[in-house]
Amino acid sequence: MKMSDVLIRPFVTEKAMNHLSGTPTQKFRDGNKIEFIVHRDADKPVIKAAFEERFEVKVDKVWTRIQRDGKHAIIKLADGYSAEEVGMRVGVF
């Protein structure tokens, strides 16, 4: 699998958007996260490497879950990097 095939598209819902700012009503309260639909065979280290390479940021942690619409990855960026800025670059805003 090529690195360019790992990240399919950003996942944009109201709840996913709350990951960016860290609003108190969400499960992950500290924010600075962005959610993507990823290739089903991609594991966490591959997702992390692909995201860091594509957006030139550092990733702190990756959570994954599989749903009917595909595999979701919630990507938390390291301190000093902004998920909102990445969201703007991919057209989430």
C-alpha positions as CSV (number, residue, x, y, z in Angstrom):
1,M,0.0,0.0,0.0
2,K,1.3,3.4,-1.0
3,M,1.3,6.2,1.6
4,S,-0.9,8.3,-0.8
5,D,-3.6,5.6,-0.5
6,V,-3.8,5.6,3.3
7,L,-5.7,8.8,3.9
8,I,-9.0,8.7,1.9
9,R,-10.8,11.8,3.0
10,P,-11.5,14.0,6.1
11,F,-14.6,13.0,8.1
12,V,-16.7,16.0,8.7
13,T,-19.6,15.9,11.2
14,E,-20.5,18.2,14.0
15,K,-18.9,15.8,16.5
16,A,-15.8,15.4,14.4
17,M,-15.5,19.2,14.2
18,N,-15.6,19.4,18.0
19,H,-12.3,17.4,18.1
20,L,-10.6,20.4,16.6
21,S,-11.5,22.8,19.4
22,G,-11.9,20.6,22.3
23,T,-15.4,21.5,23.4
24,P,-16.5,20.1,26.7
25,T,-19.4,18.1,25.3
26,Q,-17.2,15.7,23.4
27,K,-15.6,12.4,24.4
28,F,-12.0,13.7,23.7
29,R,-11.9,16.9,25.7
30,D,-8.4,18.2,24.9
31,G,-9.0,19.0,21.3
32,N,-6.3,19.4,18.5
33,K,-7.6,16.3,16.8
34,I,-8.9,15.7,13.2
35,E,-10.7,12.7,11.9
36,F,-10.2,10.9,8.6
37,I,-11.6,8.0,6.7
38,V,-8.6,5.7,6.1
39,H,-7.8,2.6,4.1
40,R,-9.2,-0.4,6.0
41,D,-5.8,-2.3,6.0
42,A,-3.8,0.7,7.4
43,D,-2.6,0.2,10.9
44,K,-1.9,3.0,13.4
45,P,1.9,3.4,12.6
46,V,1.1,3.6,8.9
47,I,-1.6,6.2,9.4
48,K,0.7,8.3,11.6
49,A,3.5,8.2,9.0
50,A,1.2,9.0,6.1
51,F,-0.4,11.9,8.0
52,E,3.0,13.3,9.1
53,E,4.4,13.0,5.5
54,R,1.3,14.6,3.8
55,F,0.7,17.5,6.2
56,E,4.3,18.1,7.5
57,V,3.2,17.9,11.2
58,K,3.9,15.7,14.1
59,V,1.3,13.2,15.3
60,D,1.0,12.5,19.1
61,K,-1.5,9.6,19.0
62,V,-3.9,7.8,16.6
63,W,-7.2,6.1,17.5
64,T,-9.0,3.9,15.0
65,R,-12.5,2.4,14.8
66,I,-14.3,0.5,12.0
67,Q,-17.8,1.6,11.1
68,R,-20.1,0.8,8.2
69,D,-18.8,3.7,6.1
70,G,-15.2,2.6,6.6
71,K,-12.3,2.8,9.0
72,H,-12.0,6.0,10.9
73,A,-8.8,7.5,12.4
74,I,-8.8,10.2,15.0
75,I,-5.4,11.9,14.8
76,K,-4.2,14.0,17.7
77,L,-1.4,16.4,16.7
78,A,1.6,17.1,18.9
79,D,1.9,20.3,20.8
80,G,2.9,23.2,18.6
81,Y,0.8,21.9,15.6
82,S,-2.8,22.9,14.9
83,A,-5.6,20.6,13.8
84,E,-7.6,23.6,12.7
85,E,-4.8,24.7,10.4
86,V,-4.7,21.2,8.8
87,G,-8.5,21.3,8.6
88,M,-8.3,24.6,6.7
89,R,-5.7,23.1,4.3
90,V,-8.0,20.1,3.4
91,G,-11.1,22.2,3.1
92,V,-13.0,21.2,6.2
93,F,-13.8,24.9,7.0
